Amino acid sequence: MTRPFRFAVQAFSSTSRVEWVDLARKVEASGFSTLHVADHLLGPGSRIEGTGHRVQTLALIPALTAAAMATTRLRVGSRMACVSYHVPTVLTKEMASIDVLSEGRLEIGLGAGWLVNEYEGMGIPFDTAGRRIQMLRETAEFMRMAYAGEGEVDYSGEFIRSSGYVAVPATVQRPRPPIMIGGGAPKVLGLAGELADIVSVNFNNSSGVVGAGSISSSTEDETHKKVQWVKDGAGERFPDIEMETATYFIAIEGRSQITAEQVMARTGMDLPTLQRFPHAAVGSVEQVCEELQRRREEYGFSYITVGDAHLDAYLPIVERLAGT
């Protein structure tokens, strides 16, 4: 089964209520499916310098709530809620509340966390990858149990110990809001295949920064490996999973201020390699549309996220492909 395309915008930079509401309504009116909010805490300064990551202005939970209340059709999602930054039982209730307030338009993205400078800057212990992934597993398992609406939930794990928990409010979406799990390494993508409704195939940022290693971990060959890790975790349920990925490098002829030559210089790729790079959209509108269709066929990617800075440049792509 070929899934129809849908597109999301990931927001970082809104600094006021007016800006945020205007962005949410523009995303909705422009044919995008979803407005994503990441879960990063660092402001500008020494901690974020050198990480390769943008500053995210608004906090996750209130931003999702405000976007949902300002729109009527737009889905809102976390990409990704870092499980280390939240009490899982509390996050479960907060997300259920957003699903109710949005009348069933929530997507719950969960991640194990990776930005080591953020952990250090906020005084949050940066556990081993294995322990962070275990906390991710327990959070996803607990949410699935809680949202099933089958009475009291007793859960005893390494990180979550809950007895007699009853999830209120009941979510509008049944059996639950879709859970998205993302990452770029074998264990987390295997877990995503096992438990997620949507899998986000991303850079492997195990170095703790976005850099050359992130790019080299996301070539065509490496992306095939990532999709296989998802399949290994999913088994027979793989056809039921929606595959999502983000486009980070965008130079669309006649639409983008940045040029293909500038992206080539930044990534160190020649043009043919860059145009086939799974996290890039470089060339004419027609070329990008054809490439996205090829990637859907090759990797299964039907759900594409772009940053808010590229919203306008990406509009012709959305107009041509959304729903097809």
C-alpha positions as CSV (number, residue, x, y, z in Angstrom):
1,M,0.0,0.0,0.0
2,T,1.3,3.4,-1.0
3,R,0.5,6.1,1.6
4,P,-0.5,9.5,0.4
5,F,1.9,12.3,1.1
6,R,1.4,14.7,4.0
7,F,3.6,17.5,5.2
8,A,4.5,19.2,8.5
9,V,6.2,22.4,9.6
10,Q,8.5,22.3,12.6
11,A,8.5,25.6,14.4
12,F,11.4,27.2,16.3
13,S,11.4,30.9,16.3
14,S,8.1,32.5,17.3
15,T,8.5,34.9,20.1
16,S,5.0,36.3,20.8
17,R,1.4,35.1,20.9
18,V,0.6,37.0,17.7
19,E,3.5,35.4,15.8
20,W,2.7,31.9,17.0
21,V,-1.0,32.1,16.3
22,D,-0.3,33.6,12.8
23,L,2.1,30.8,12.1
24,A,-0.3,28.1,13.1
25,R,-3.1,29.6,11.0
26,K,-0.8,30.0,8.0
27,V,0.4,26.4,8.2
28,E,-3.2,25.3,8.4
29,A,-4.3,27.4,5.4
30,S,-1.3,26.4,3.3
31,G,-2.2,22.7,3.1
32,F,0.2,21.3,5.6
33,S,-1.1,18.5,7.8
34,T,0.7,19.2,11.0
35,L,2.6,21.8,13.1
36,H,5.4,20.2,15.0
37,V,7.1,21.6,18.1
38,A,10.4,20.3,19.3
39,D,11.4,20.0,22.9
40,H,14.5,22.0,23.5
41,L,15.2,24.2,26.5
42,L,18.4,26.1,25.7
43,G,18.4,29.8,24.8
44,P,21.2,31.6,23.0
45,G,24.6,31.5,24.6
46,S,27.6,29.4,25.2
47,R,25.8,26.2,25.8
48,I,24.1,26.0,22.4
49,E,27.1,27.4,20.4
50,G,28.8,24.6,18.5
51,T,25.9,22.2,18.8
52,G,24.6,23.0,15.3
53,H,21.1,23.4,16.8
54,R,18.7,26.3,16.5
55,V,17.2,28.0,19.6
56,Q,13.6,27.0,20.2
57,T,11.7,29.9,21.8
58,L,8.5,28.5,23.1
59,A,8.1,25.5,25.5
60,L,6.5,22.3,24.1
61,I,3.3,21.8,26.0
62,P,1.9,25.4,26.0
63,A,2.9,25.9,22.4
64,L,1.0,22.8,21.3
65,T,-2.0,23.8,23.3
66,A,-2.1,27.3,21.9
67,A,-1.6,26.1,18.3
68,A,-4.5,23.7,18.7
69,M,-6.8,26.3,20.2
70,A,-6.0,28.8,17.3
71,T,-6.9,26.3,14.5
72,T,-9.7,24.0,13.6
73,R,-8.2,21.3,11.3
74,L,-4.5,21.4,11.8
75,R,-2.9,18.5,13.6
76,V,-0.3,19.4,16.3
77,G,2.6,17.2,17.3
78,S,5.7,17.0,19.4
79,R,8.8,16.2,17.4
80,M,10.1,14.9,19.8
81,A,9.2,15.2,23.5
82,C,12.4,14.3,25.2
83,V,11.4,11.7,27.8
84,S,14.3,12.8,30.1
85,Y,12.7,16.2,30.5
86,H,9.3,15.0,31.7
87,V,7.7,12.9,34.4
88,P,6.2,10.2,32.2
89,T,2.9,9.9,34.1
90,V,2.5,13.7,34.0
91,L,3.3,13.9,30.3
92,T,0.7,11.2,29.7
93,K,-2.0,13.3,31.2
94,E,-0.8,16.5,29.5
95,M,-0.9,14.9,26.1
96,A,-4.3,13.5,26.7
97,S,-5.5,16.9,27.7
98,I,-4.2,18.4,24.4
99,D,-5.9,15.7,22.5
100,V,-9.2,16.6,24.1
101,L,-8.7,20.4,23.7
102,S,-7.8,19.9,20.1
103,E,-10.8,17.6,19.5
104,G,-8.5,14.7,18.4
105,R,-5.7,16.5,16.5
106,L,-2.7,15.5,18.5
107,E,0.4,13.4,17.5
108,I,2.7,12.4,20.3
109,G,6.3,12.3,19.3
110,L,8.8,10.8,21.8
111,G,12.6,10.8,21.7
112,A,15.4,9.4,23.9
113,G,17.3,12.7,24.0
114,W,20.7,13.5,22.5
115,L,21.8,17.1,23.0
116,V,24.3,16.7,25.7
117,N,25.0,20.4,26.2
118,E,21.3,20.9,27.0
119,Y,21.3,18.2,29.6
120,E,24.4,19.7,31.2
121,G,23.1,23.3,31.0
122,M,19.8,22.4,32.6
123,G,21.3,20.1,35.3
124,I,19.6,17.0,33.9
125,P,21.6,13.8,34.2
126,F,22.7,12.5,30.8
127,D,22.4,8.8,31.2
128,T,23.9,6.2,28.9
129,A,22.1,5.6,25.6
130,G,20.8,2.3,26.9
131,R,19.2,3.9,29.9
132,R,17.7,6.8,27.9
133,I,16.2,4.3,25.4
134,Q,14.8,2.2,28.2
135,M,13.1,5.3,29.6
136,L,11.7,5.9,26.1
137,R,10.4,2.3,25.9
138,E,8.7,2.6,29.3
139,T,7.1,5.9,28.4
140,A,5.7,4.6,25.2
141,E,4.5,1.4,26.8
142,F,2.9,3.3,29.7
143,M,1.1,5.7,27.3
144,R,-0.3,2.8,25.2
145,M,-1.6,1.1,28.3
146,A,-3.0,4.3,29.8
147,Y,-4.8,5.5,26.7
148,A,-6.4,2.0,26.1
149,G,-9.0,2.9,28.6
150,E,-9.1,-0.5,30.3
151,G,-9.2,0.7,33.9
152,E,-6.4,1.0,36.4
153,V,-2.8,0.8,35.0
154,D,-0.1,-0.9,37.1
155,Y,3.3,-0.5,35.6
156,S,6.6,-1.4,37.2
157,G,9.7,-0.6,35.2
158,E,13.2,0.9,35.8
159,F,11.9,4.4,35.5
160,I,8.1,4.3,35.7
161,R,6.4,2.8,38.8
162,S,2.8,3.5,38.8
163,S,-0.1,1.8,40.7
164,G,-3.8,2.3,40.1
165,Y,-3.2,5.0,37.4
166,V,-6.4,5.8,35.5
167,A,-5.8,8.1,32.5
168,V,-8.1,11.1,32.5
169,P,-9.3,12.7,30.4
170,A,-10.0,9.9,27.9
171,T,-8.4,10.7,24.6
172,V,-10.6,11.6,21.7
173,Q,-8.6,9.5,19.3
174,R,-9.0,5.8,19.8
175,P,-7.3,3.6,20.7
176,R,-4.9,6.5,21.3
177,P,-3.3,9.6,19.7
178,P,-0.7,8.3,17.2
179,I,2.7,7.8,18.9
180,M,5.7,8.8,16.9
181,I,9.2,7.6,17.9
182,G,12.3,8.9,16.1
183,G,16.0,8.6,15.9
184,G,18.9,7.4,13.8
185,A,20.5,4.4,15.6
186,P,19.6,0.7,15.6
187,K,18.2,0.3,19.1
188,V,15.9,3.3,19.0
189,L,14.6,2.6,15.5
190,G,14.0,-1.0,16.4
191,L,12.0,0.2,19.4
192,A,10.1,2.6,17.1
193,G,9.2,-0.3,14.8
194,E,8.0,-2.3,17.8
195,L,5.8,0.4,19.5
196,A,5.2,3.4,17.3
197,D,2.4,4.3,14.9
198,I,4.7,6.8,13.1
199,V,8.5,6.3,12.8
200,S,10.7,9.3,12.3
201,V,13.9,8.4,10.5
202,N,16.5,11.0,11.5
203,F,20.2,11.8,11.8
204,N,22.2,9.7,14.2
205,N,23.2,12.4,16.6
206,S,25.0,10.1,19.1
207,S,27.9,12.5,19.1
208,G,25.7,15.0,21.0
209,V,25.9,17.6,18.2
210,V,24.6,18.2,14.7
211,G,27.6,18.0,12.5
212,A,29.5,16.0,9.8
213,G,28.7,12.7,11.6
214,S,25.0,13.5,11.4
215,I,25.2,13.9,7.6
216,S,27.5,10.8,7.1
217,S,25.0,8.7,9.1
218,S,22.2,9.6,6.7
219,T,23.4,8.7,3.2
220,E,21.3,6.6,0.9
221,D,23.0,3.4,2.1
222,E,22.7,4.4,5.7
223,T,19.0,5.2,5.3
224,H,18.3,1.8,3.9
225,K,19.9,0.4,7.0
226,K,17.7,2.5,9.2
227,V,14.6,1.4,7.4
228,Q,15.6,-2.2,7.9
229,W,16.1,-1.6,11.6
230,V,12.5,-0.4,11.7
231,K,11.3,-3.4,9.8
232,D,13.3,-5.7,12.1
233,G,11.5,-4.2,15.2
234,A,8.1,-4.1,13.5
235,G,7.9,-7.5,12.0
236,E,4.4,-8.1,10.5
237,R,3.1,-4.8,11.6
238,F,5.5,-2.7,9.4
239,P,2.8,-2.0,6.7
240,D,0.7,-0.3,9.4
241,I,3.5,2.2,10.3
242,E,3.7,5.7,8.7
243,M,7.3,6.7,7.9
244,E,8.3,10.3,8.5
245,T,11.5,12.2,8.0
246,A,12.7,15.8,7.9
247,T,14.1,17.8,5.1
248,Y,16.9,20.0,6.5
249,F,18.7,21.2,3.4
250,I,16.4,23.1,1.0
251,A,17.2,25.1,-2.1
252,I,14.2,25.2,-4.4
253,E,14.8,27.1,-7.6
254,G,12.9,30.4,-7.7
255,R,11.6,29.9,-4.1
256,S,14.6,29.7,-1.8
257,Q,17.0,32.4,-0.9
258,I,19.8,29.8,-0.3
259,T,21.3,28.3,-3.5
260,A,22.2,24.8,-4.3
261,E,25.9,25.9,-4.4
262,Q,25.6,27.1,-0.9
263,V,24.1,23.8,0.3
264,M,26.8,21.9,-1.6
265,A,29.5,23.9,0.2
266,R,27.9,23.3,3.6
267,T,27.4,19.6,3.1
268,G,30.5,18.8,1.0
269,M,28.3,16.9,-1.5
270,D,28.2,17.3,-5.3
271,L,24.9,18.2,-6.9
272,P,23.7,14.7,-7.9
273,T,24.5,13.3,-4.5
274,L,22.8,16.2,-2.7
275,Q,19.7,15.9,-4.8
276,R,19.3,12.2,-3.7
277,F,20.3,12.8,-0.1
278,P,17.3,11.7,2.0
279,H,17.2,15.0,4.0
280,A,17.5,17.5,1.2
281,A,15.2,19.2,-1.3
282,V,17.4,20.8,-4.0
283,G,16.4,21.7,-7.6
284,S,13.3,22.8,-9.4
285,V,9.8,22.1,-8.0
286,E,9.4,19.4,-10.5
287,Q,12.7,17.7,-9.6
288,V,12.0,17.8,-5.9
289,C,8.5,16.3,-6.4
290,E,9.9,13.5,-8.5
291,E,12.6,12.9,-5.9
292,L,10.1,12.7,-3.0
293,Q,8.1,10.2,-5.0
294,R,11.2,8.1,-5.6
295,R,12.0,8.2,-1.8
296,R,8.5,7.1,-1.0
297,E,8.9,4.2,-3.3
298,E,12.4,3.4,-2.0
299,Y,12.2,4.1,1.7
300,G,8.5,4.4,2.4
301,F,8.7,8.1,3.4
302,S,5.3,9.7,2.9
303,Y,5.3,12.1,5.8
304,I,7.8,15.0,5.3
305,T,8.7,17.7,7.8
306,V,10.3,21.1,7.0
307,G,11.5,23.9,9.2
308,D,9.4,27.0,9.6
309,A,12.1,29.1,7.8
310,H,11.3,27.0,4.6
311,L,7.5,27.1,4.7
312,D,7.1,29.5,1.8
313,A,9.7,27.9,-0.3
314,Y,8.1,24.5,0.1
315,L,4.5,25.6,-0.7
316,P,4.5,24.4,-4.4
317,I,5.7,21.0,-3.2
318,V,2.8,20.7,-0.8
319,E,0.3,22.0,-3.4
320,R,1.4,19.3,-5.9
321,L,1.8,16.3,-3.6
322,A,-0.3,16.6,-0.4
323,G,-2.9,13.8,-0.4
324,T,-1.5,12.1,-3.5
